[in-house]
């Protein structure tokens, strides 16, 4: 029996997150109004790296953006 995602059957659902995505989720949970620039600076990575990890977290259903780009906030879903 395989516990896989319907969207991508080759990716296990319960795949553990690496260190950087976990740090990113914690940062967004404690400061939901953070920008990509602020997150990149606090984690010591580039803005592009933050954007890539956010895109991956959103596709896994762990993160979502509530509201607009300017006045919205990040919500950690799990």
N, CA, C and O atoms as a GROMACS GRO file, in nm:
protein
  312
    1UNK      N    1   0.084  -0.117   0.000
    1UNK     CA    2   0.000   0.000   0.000
    1UNK      C    3   0.089   0.124   0.000
    1UNK      O    4   0.183   0.134   0.079
    2UNK      N    5   0.060   0.216  -0.087
    2UNK     CA    6   0.140   0.338  -0.102
    2UNK      C    7   0.057   0.459  -0.059
    2UNK      O    8  -0.052   0.482  -0.111
    3UNK      N    9   0.109   0.536   0.034
    3UNK     CA   10   0.043   0.659   0.076
    3UNK      C   11   0.102   0.772  -0.006
    3UNK      O   12   0.199   0.836   0.037
    4UNK      N   13   0.045   0.797  -0.122
    4UNK     CA   14   0.098   0.896  -0.214
    4UNK      C   15  -0.006   1.004  -0.241
    4UNK      O   16  -0.126   0.983  -0.221
    5UNK      N   17   0.041   1.116  -0.287
    5UNK     CA   18  -0.046   1.226  -0.326
    5UNK      C   19  -0.115   1.194  -0.457
    5UNK      O   20  -0.055   1.131  -0.544
    6UNK      N   21  -0.240   1.235  -0.471
    6UNK     CA   22  -0.311   1.214  -0.597
    6UNK      C   23  -0.256   1.302  -0.708
    6UNK      O   24  -0.252   1.262  -0.824
    7UNK      N   25  -0.212   1.422  -0.672
    7UNK     CA   26  -0.158   1.514  -0.772
    7UNK      C   27  -0.026   1.462  -0.829
    7UNK      O   28  -0.001   1.476  -0.949
    8UNK      N   29   0.057   1.404  -0.745
    8UNK     CA   30   0.184   1.349  -0.790
    8UNK      C   31   0.204   1.216  -0.718
    8UNK      O   32   0.250   1.215  -0.604
    9UNK      N   33   0.172   1.105  -0.782
    9UNK     CA   34   0.175   0.975  -0.715
    9UNK      C   35   0.314   0.927  -0.677
    9UNK      O   36   0.326   0.825  -0.609
   10UNK      N   37   0.419   0.996  -0.719
   10UNK     CA   38   0.554   0.953  -0.687
   10UNK      C   39   0.612   1.023  -0.565
   10UNK      O   40   0.725   0.995  -0.524
   11UNK      N   41   0.536   1.114  -0.506
   11UNK     CA   42   0.581   1.187  -0.388
   11UNK      C   43   0.501   1.139  -0.268
   11UNK      O   44   0.379   1.153  -0.266
   12UNK      N   45   0.568   1.082  -0.167
   12UNK     CA   46   0.496   1.037  -0.048
   12UNK      C   47   0.434   1.155   0.027
   12UNK      O   48   0.490   1.265   0.030
   13UNK      N   49   0.318   1.132   0.087
   13UNK     CA   50   0.247   1.238   0.160
   13UNK      C   51   0.324   1.278   0.285
   13UNK      O   52   0.335   1.398   0.315
   14UNK      N   53   0.377   1.184   0.357
   14UNK     CA   54   0.442   1.211   0.485
   14UNK      C   55   0.592   1.231   0.472
   14UNK      O   56   0.667   1.195   0.563
   15UNK      N   57   0.636   1.287   0.363
   15UNK     CA   58   0.778   1.313   0.341
   15UNK      C   59   0.824   1.420   0.440
   15UNK      O   60   0.763   1.527   0.446
   16UNK      N   61   0.929   1.395   0.518
   16UNK     CA   62   0.975   1.494   0.615
   16UNK      C   63   1.035   1.616   0.545
   16UNK      O   64   1.094   1.605   0.438
   17UNK      N   65   1.020   1.731   0.608
   17UNK     CA   66   1.073   1.855   0.552
   17UNK      C   67   1.218   1.873   0.592
   17UNK      O   68   1.260   1.830   0.700
   18UNK      N   69   1.295   1.935   0.505
   18UNK     CA   70   1.434   1.966   0.534
   18UNK      C   71   1.441   2.082   0.634
   18UNK      O   72   1.338   2.138   0.672
   19UNK      N   73   1.560   2.115   0.674
   19UNK     CA   74   1.580   2.217   0.777
   19UNK      C   75   1.532   2.356   0.734
   19UNK      O   76   1.462   2.423   0.810
   20UNK      N   77   1.568   2.399   0.614
   20UNK     CA   78   1.531   2.534   0.570
   20UNK      C   79   1.380   2.554   0.557
   20UNK      O   80   1.330   2.655   0.605
   21UNK      N   81   1.307   2.462   0.495
   21UNK     CA   82   1.161   2.480   0.492
   21UNK      C   83   1.098   2.483   0.632
   21UNK      O   84   1.002   2.557   0.654
   22UNK      N   85   1.152   2.405   0.724
   22UNK     CA   86   1.099   2.407   0.861
   22UNK      C   87   1.126   2.543   0.925
   22UNK      O   88   1.038   2.598   0.992
   23UNK      N   89   1.245   2.597   0.906
   23UNK     CA   90   1.277   2.730   0.959
   23UNK      C   91   1.186   2.836   0.897
   23UNK      O   92   1.140   2.928   0.965
   24UNK      N   93   1.162   2.821   0.769
   24UNK     CA   94   1.075   2.915   0.698
   24UNK      C   95   0.933   2.911   0.754
   24UNK      O   96   0.872   3.015   0.775
   25UNK      N   97   0.880   2.791   0.777
   25UNK     CA   98   0.746   2.778   0.834
   25UNK      C   99   0.739   2.838   0.974
   25UNK      O  100   0.642   2.908   1.007
   26UNK      N  101   0.840   2.812   1.056
   26UNK     CA  102   0.842   2.869   1.192
   26UNK      C  103   0.844   3.021   1.187
   26UNK      O  104   0.774   3.088   1.263
   27UNK      N  105   0.927   3.075   1.098
   27UNK     CA  106   0.938   3.220   1.084
   27UNK      C  107   0.805   3.281   1.039
   27UNK      O  108   0.763   3.385   1.090
   28UNK      N  109   0.738   3.215   0.944
   28UNK     CA  110   0.610   3.266   0.894
   28UNK      C  111   0.500   3.251   0.997
   28UNK      O  112   0.406   3.331   1.000
   29UNK      N  113   0.510   3.150   1.080
   29UNK     CA  114   0.410   3.131   1.185
   29UNK      C  115   0.425   3.240   1.292
   29UNK      O  116   0.325   3.292   1.342
   30UNK      N  117   0.548   3.275   1.326
   30UNK     CA  118   0.569   3.376   1.429
   30UNK      C  119   0.552   3.518   1.375
   30UNK      O  120   0.522   3.611   1.451
   31UNK      N  121   0.573   3.536   1.245
   31UNK     CA  122   0.560   3.668   1.183
   31UNK      C  123   0.490   3.654   1.048
   31UNK      O  124   0.556   3.658   0.944
   32UNK      N  125   0.356   3.640   1.049
   32UNK     CA  126   0.283   3.611   0.925
   32UNK      C  127   0.284   3.722   0.821
   32UNK      O  128   0.252   3.697   0.705
   33UNK      N  129   0.320   3.844   0.858
   33UNK     CA  130   0.323   3.954   0.762
   33UNK      C  131   0.459   3.971   0.696
   33UNK      O  132   0.483   4.071   0.628
   34UNK      N  133   0.549   3.876   0.716
   34UNK     CA  134   0.684   3.885   0.661
   34UNK      C  135   0.685   3.888   0.509
   34UNK      O  136   0.604   3.824   0.443
   35UNK      N  137   0.779   3.964   0.456
   35UNK     CA  138   0.800   3.967   0.311
   35UNK      C  139   0.910   3.867   0.274
   35UNK      O  140   0.982   3.819   0.361
   36UNK      N  141   0.920   3.836   0.146
   36UNK     CA  142   1.027   3.747   0.100
   36UNK      C  143   1.164   3.805   0.136
   36UNK      O  144   1.255   3.731   0.175
   37UNK      N  145   1.179   3.936   0.123
   37UNK     CA  146   1.306   4.001   0.153
   37UNK      C  147   1.343   3.985   0.301
   37UNK      O  148   1.457   3.952   0.334
   38UNK      N  149   1.246   4.008   0.389
   38UNK     CA  150   1.270   3.995   0.532
   38UNK      C  151   1.301   3.851   0.570
   38UNK      O  152   1.390   3.825   0.652
   39UNK      N  153   1.229   3.757   0.512
   39UNK     CA  154   1.255   3.616   0.539
   39UNK      C  155   1.394   3.575   0.491
   39UNK      O  156   1.466   3.504   0.561
   40UNK      N  157   1.430   3.620   0.372
   40UNK     CA  158   1.562   3.586   0.317
   40UNK      C  159   1.673   3.641   0.405
   40UNK      O  160   1.772   3.573   0.431
   41UNK      N  161   1.656   3.763   0.451
   41UNK     CA  162   1.758   3.824   0.537
   41UNK      C  163   1.770   3.752   0.670
   41UNK      O  164   1.881   3.727   0.718
   42UNK      N  165   1.658   3.718   0.732
   42UNK     CA  166   1.662   3.653   0.863
   42UNK      C  167   1.716   3.510   0.855
   42UNK      O  168   1.775   3.461   0.952
   43UNK      N  169   1.696   3.443   0.741
   43UNK     CA  170   1.744   3.305   0.726
   43UNK      C  171   1.881   3.297   0.659
   43UNK      O  172   1.941   3.190   0.655
   44UNK      N  173   1.929   3.408   0.607
   44UNK     CA  174   2.060   3.410   0.544
   44UNK      C  175   2.065   3.343   0.408
   44UNK      O  176   2.166   3.282   0.371
   45UNK      N  177   1.955   3.353   0.333
   45UNK     CA  178   1.948   3.295   0.199
   45UNK      C  179   1.897   3.402   0.103
   45UNK      O  180   1.862   3.512   0.145
   46UNK      N  181   1.894   3.370  -0.026
   46UNK     CA  182   1.848   3.467  -0.124
   46UNK      C  183   1.695   3.471  -0.130
   46UNK      O  184   1.627   3.379  -0.084
   47UNK      N  185   1.644   3.578  -0.188
   47UNK     CA  186   1.499   3.594  -0.206
   47UNK      C  187   1.445   3.485  -0.297
   47UNK      O  188   1.334   3.436  -0.276
   48UNK      N  189   1.522   3.447  -0.397
   48UNK     CA  190   1.481   3.342  -0.490
   48UNK      C  191   1.468   3.208  -0.418
   48UNK      O  192   1.376   3.131  -0.447
   49UNK      N  193   1.558   3.180  -0.326
   49UNK     CA  194   1.550   3.056  -0.248
   49UNK      C  195   1.424   3.054  -0.164
   49UNK      O  196   1.355   2.951  -0.156
   50UNK      N  197   1.392   3.166  -0.101
   50UNK     CA  198   1.270   3.175  -0.021
   50UNK      C  199   1.148   3.153  -0.110
   50UNK      O  200   1.058   3.077  -0.074
   51UNK      N  201   1.145   3.217  -0.225
   51UNK     CA  202   1.032   3.203  -0.318
   51UNK      C  203   1.016   3.057  -0.362
   51UNK      O  204   0.904   3.007  -0.368
   52UNK      N  205   1.126   2.990  -0.391
   52UNK     CA  206   1.121   2.850  -0.434
   52UNK      C  207   1.065   2.760  -0.324
   52UNK      O  208   0.982   2.673  -0.350
   53UNK      N  209   1.111   2.781  -0.201
   53UNK     CA  210   1.062   2.699  -0.089
   53UNK      C  211   0.917   2.730  -0.056
   53UNK      O  212   0.841   2.640  -0.021
   54UNK      N  213   0.877   2.856  -0.067
   54UNK     CA  214   0.737   2.892  -0.044
   54UNK      C  215   0.647   2.825  -0.147
   54UNK      O  216   0.541   2.773  -0.113
   55UNK      N  217   0.690   2.826  -0.272
   55UNK     CA  218   0.613   2.760  -0.378
   55UNK      C  219   0.597   2.610  -0.348
   55UNK      O  220   0.489   2.555  -0.366
   56UNK      N  221   0.704   2.546  -0.301
   56UNK     CA  222   0.698   2.403  -0.269
   56UNK      C  223   0.606   2.378  -0.149
   56UNK      O  224   0.529   2.282  -0.148
   57UNK      N  225   0.615   2.464  -0.047
   57UNK     CA  226   0.530   2.448   0.071
   57UNK      C  227   0.383   2.470   0.037
   57UNK      O  228   0.296   2.401   0.090
   58UNK      N  229   0.355   2.565  -0.052
   58UNK     CA  230   0.217   2.588  -0.095
   58UNK      C  231   0.164   2.468  -0.173
   58UNK      O  232   0.049   2.430  -0.156
   59UNK      N  233   0.247   2.409  -0.257
   59UNK     CA  234   0.202   2.294  -0.336
   59UNK      C  235   0.178   2.171  -0.249
   59UNK      O  236   0.099   2.084  -0.285
   60UNK      N  237   0.247   2.163  -0.134
   60UNK     CA  238   0.226   2.052  -0.040
   60UNK      C  239   0.108   2.079   0.053
   60UNK      O  240   0.068   1.991   0.130
   61UNK      N  241   0.051   2.198   0.045
   61UNK     CA  242  -0.063   2.232   0.129
   61UNK      C  243  -0.027   2.272   0.270
   61UNK      O  244  -0.113   2.272   0.358
   62UNK      N  245   0.099   2.306   0.294
   62UNK     CA  246   0.144   2.343   0.428
   62UNK      C  247   0.138   2.493   0.454
   62UNK      O  248   0.150   2.538   0.568
   63UNK      N  249   0.119   2.571   0.348
   63UNK     CA  250   0.125   2.716   0.360
   63UNK      C  251   0.029   2.777   0.258
   63UNK      O  252   0.013   2.726   0.147
   64UNK      N  253  -0.035   2.887   0.298
   64UNK     CA  254  -0.119   2.958   0.202
   64UNK      C  255  -0.116   3.106   0.233
   64UNK      O  256  -0.091   3.148   0.346
   65UNK      N  257  -0.142   3.184   0.131
   65UNK     CA  258  -0.144   3.329   0.143
   65UNK      C  259  -0.289   3.373   0.157
   65UNK      O  260  -0.373   3.337   0.075
   66UNK      N  261  -0.318   3.451   0.260
   66UNK     CA  262  -0.453   3.502   0.284
   66UNK      C  263  -0.451   3.651   0.255
   66UNK      O  264  -0.370   3.725   0.311
   67UNK      N  265  -0.539   3.696   0.168
   67UNK     CA  266  -0.545   3.837   0.134
   67UNK      C  267  -0.457   3.872   0.015
   67UNK      O  268  -0.412   3.785  -0.059
   68UNK      N  269  -0.435   4.000  -0.001
   68UNK     CA  270  -0.360   4.049  -0.118
   68UNK      C  271  -0.210   4.039  -0.096
   68UNK      O  272  -0.163   4.008   0.014
   69UNK      N  273  -0.135   4.066  -0.202
   69UNK     CA  274   0.011   4.063  -0.193
   69UNK      C  275   0.062   4.170  -0.098
   69UNK      O  276   0.158   4.148  -0.025
   70UNK      N  277  -0.002   4.285  -0.100
   70UNK     CA  278   0.046   4.398  -0.020
   70UNK      C  279   0.003   4.390   0.127
   70UNK      O  280   0.084   4.410   0.217
   71UNK      N  281  -0.124   4.361   0.151
   71UNK     CA  282  -0.173   4.366   0.289
   71UNK      C  283  -0.211   4.229   0.344
   71UNK      O  284  -0.268   4.220   0.452
   72UNK      N  285  -0.180   4.123   0.272
   72UNK     CA  286  -0.214   3.989   0.318
   72UNK      C  287  -0.114   3.934   0.419
   72UNK      O  288  -0.021   4.003   0.460
   73UNK      N  289  -0.136   3.809   0.457
   73UNK     CA  290  -0.047   3.744   0.552
   73UNK      C  291  -0.036   3.595   0.519
   73UNK      O  292  -0.119   3.541   0.445
   74UNK      N  293   0.066   3.532   0.574
   74UNK     CA  294   0.090   3.390   0.552
   74UNK      C  295   0.020   3.309   0.661
   74UNK      O  296   0.022   3.346   0.778
   75UNK      N  297  -0.040   3.199   0.622
   75UNK     CA  298  -0.105   3.110   0.717
   75UNK      C  299  -0.045   2.970   0.702
   75UNK      O  300  -0.050   2.911   0.594
   76UNK      N  301   0.013   2.920   0.811
   76UNK     CA  302   0.067   2.784   0.812
   76UNK      C  303  -0.050   2.692   0.841
   76UNK      O  304  -0.114   2.704   0.946
   77UNK      N  305  -0.078   2.599   0.749
   77UNK     CA  306  -0.199   2.518   0.759
   77UNK      C  307  -0.179   2.391   0.840
   77UNK      O  308  -0.276   2.339   0.895
   78UNK      N  309  -0.058   2.340   0.849
   78UNK     CA  310  -0.037   2.216   0.927
   78UNK      C  311   0.087   2.226   1.011
   78UNK      O  312   0.120   2.131   1.082
   0.00000   0.00000   0.00000
